[in-house]
Amino acid sequence: MIAGHGRFPLELASAARRGGRRLAAIGFAGLVDPGLAACVDVFEALPVGQIDRLIEVLRREGVRQVVLAGKVPKRLLVQGGDRVEPDPRALALLRQLRDRSDDSILLAVAELLEAEGFELLAQADLAPELLAPEGVLGVVQPSAAQRADVAFAWPIAKALGALDVGQTIVVEDRAVLALEAIEGTDEAIRRGCALGRGGACVVKVAKPGQDPRFDVPAVGLETLRVLREGGAAILAFEAGATLVLEREALVAEADAAGIALLGVASAGPAGPRRTA
């Protein structure tokens, strides 16, 4: 496992252990949860960008299959910082990119790992139970107005994803409040909720043609707490294509906050659609 920030690496490690797999984890220093070390057989921390050292660890541990888990904020590639130490191979990889979009960066990483002889697994392969179901999670039912907002936002979010800009959109009363870009989901939600009147709808989708090996959308307690702080009313996400982390606690907190959680089929919900 190559692990970044967030809860996903821990949940994936637990699933791998339940499946009887031996798991070595390389965590990005300053990003990965330190608790991951106790959940795997081998753990090593490296700065972002140390490709040759990463390959060396994988070979040393006899790794054949690799899974990517957790976030690496793209702004680190723009702003740098002490968590980023690109080696010559990483710098060469970045120079060869046609752009700095998520897909370009992650596809280049995937191709590099496969060229080194590693099989890159889909992110949900070890824990398919984490994928979101269709329908309402919890007891809070979306109102008709909220469902209309989801239906309005869905094709816009899909268009945003097709451009490989972001996967999240915030709307209220069928007006767009925020679109996710390099700042990430949580900051987009904060910005959108601050512009609304206290009933924002947040929609998170997979990109059209989403590569299941990386950048699969995920929602969890961190997302829920940002929604609660901003006074959002509903979080809708793509069923079968979104990872739901710490599901039991997520649903309990959403119910307590009066926030609806809605899994939506990839084709989108029925309801009013965006018009030209």
N, C-alpha and C positions, 0 to 999 in steps of 0.2 A: 504494500500500500504506500502510495505517495500522498501525504496528508497535509492539508492546509488548515485554515481556521474553521471553527464551528463544531457542532455536535455530530455531524454526519460520520466522521472517521471513527468515533467511539461506537456508534450504533452499528456501523459496518463491521468493526472488529468483533463486537459481541456476536453478530450473526455468523461470522466466519468461524469463531470458536465453537458455536453450537453445531456447525456443520463439520467439525472435526478437522478443519484446515490448520496448517501451520502458517503463521502470519508474521512477516517481517514488515516493519513500518519505518519509512523515512519521513520525519516531520519537519516542516519548514520552521526554523527557529524564530521565535517571536510571534508566530501565528498559531501553531498547533497547540491544542489543549495538553498540558503536561500529563494529565491523567491517562493519555493514550498509552504511555509506556507500560502501565500495569495491565493493559488489555491485550497485549501482543507478545509474541515469543521473543522478538528482537526489535529494539528501537534505536534509532540514531537520528539526531537532529542536525540539519544542514541549513545554511542560509539559502534563500531563493537564488537560483542561477548557477549553482555548483553542479553542472551536468556531469562532468567527468567523475567527480566524487560520488555522485548518485549512482552512476552506472557501476562503479567499483563496488559499492555496498551491495547492489542487487546481485552482481556476479559472485561476490564472496559468500552470500547466503544461499546460493543455488536457486535463485528465483526464476521461475518460468512464466508466471502470469502476474500482471500488474493491474491494479485498479487505482484510479485517481479519486480522491475524496477530500472534500473541504474546499473552502474558498482561498484564493490568492487574489487580493484586491488588485485590479488592473492598474489602479493609480500608482501602485508601487513601481511599475515599469516606467511611469512618466515622472514621478517625483523622486524615485530612488529612496535612499535612507539606509540605516545600518542593518536592515533585514535583507538587503539585496546585495549580493556579491557575485555578479556575473563573471564566469570564467571565460577564457577565449572562445570556447565552443558555444557558449550561450550568446556571446556578443555576435559571433558569426551567424548564428541562427536568426537573431533579431534583424540583422542587416539584410538577410535574404527574404524577409517577409514583404509581401506586397502592400500590407497595411498592418496596423496594430489592433485590429478587431479581435474579439474573443475567439472566433472560429479560426482565424489565421494563426494566432499564437498557439492555441491548443491542438490544432491539426498538425502543426509543425512538431510539437512535442510528441504527439502520438506517432507520427511517422518516424521520428528519431528513435523512440523506444522499440518500435517494430523492426526497424533496420538493425537494431542491436540484438534482435532475436527474441524479444519479449512479446508475449501475447497480451494485448490491452483489452481487459474485460469491460463490458458495459457496467455502469456504476450500480445498477440495481441487481446485477447477476447474483451477488452474494446475499442479498436481502430484498427479494421481490415483494415481501410483505410491507415494505415501507412505501410502496407506490399508492398514491391517493385513490380511494374509491370514488365512484360517481354518487352524487347526492349530498344531503346535508349531514355534516358531522356534528353531533351534539343536539341540544334541545332548542336552540335559537333558530327559528325559521325566518328566512329572508322575506321581506315584504314584497308586494308587487312592484313598488317603486325601485327597490334594490335590485330585483331581478331585471327590471328594465335597464338599470344602469350597467349591469353585467353584460346584457345583450348588446348594448350600445358600445361598451368598451372592448368587447372581445375581438372584433375584426381589426380594431386599431392596434391592440396589443399584438396581434398576429403580424400585422404589417410592420410594426416596430421590430419584432423578432426577425422577420425576413430580411430586414436591413442590417441585422446583427448589431443593433444599438443597445437594446435592453429587452427585458422580458416582463416588465411590470408597468402598469398604468394606474393612475388614481383619477377617478371621476366623481362627480356629484351632480345630481339632477341633469344627467346627460351633457355635462360640460367637462372637458378635460382639464384637470388641475396640475398634473405632473406626469412626465414620461421619464422612465429610468434611462440613465446614460452611464458614464464612467463612475459616478458617485455610488452606485449600487442601490439595491432594493430599499434598505432601511432609510437612507437619506432621501430617496425619492418619495417614500411614504410620508416622512416628516414634512417635506416641502409641500406636498399635495394637501395633506391634512391641514396645514397652517393656512392654506388659501381657501379652505372650504368653510362650511357653516356647522360642522359637527356631525355629519352623516356620510362621510366619504366611503366610496366603494373602491376597494383595491383588487385588481385583477392581475394574476401572474400566470403566464402561459409558457409552454415549450415553443422553441423556434420551429417554424416549418422545416421539415427535414432534419430535426434535432438529432445530432449524433449521440447515441446513448452512452458513449464512452466518457463523455465529459460535458460539463456545464449544464447538467440536468437541473431544472429548477427545484428548489426546496423551500419548504416553510416549516417553521418550528416556533419554539417559545420566544426566541429573540424577535422574530417577526411579529408575533402576537403582542408582545409588550410594547413595541413601537406603535402598533395599531391602537392599543389601549391608550397610550399617552397622547396620541393625536386625535382621539375621539372618533376613529373610524367605525363604521357600522357593519361592514361585511368584507370578508376575504374570500375571493373565488379563485380557484386554481384548476389546472387541467388534470382531469382524472386519468390515471394510467400512465402519466408522463411527469408527475410531480412527486418528489419525495416528501413525505410527511414525517417529521422527526418528533420524538417524544410525544406520540399521538395522544396517549391517555391524559397526560398533563396539559397538552395543548387544548384539547377539547374542554377539559375542566375549567381552565382559565378563560377560555372564550365564552363558555356558558356563564361564568360568574360576571364577566364584563359585558354581557349582552351583545356579543359580536357573533354574527352568523358565519359559519364556515361551509363553503359550498364547492363540491367537486363537480366539474362540468366536462361533458364529453368534448373531445377534440374539435368536433364540428361547430361547437358553440351552442349556447342556449337558444331556445325559441323566444321571440319577443321583438320589440322595436329595434330596428337596425339603423346604422348610420346612413344618412342620405347625403348625396352630393350637394 
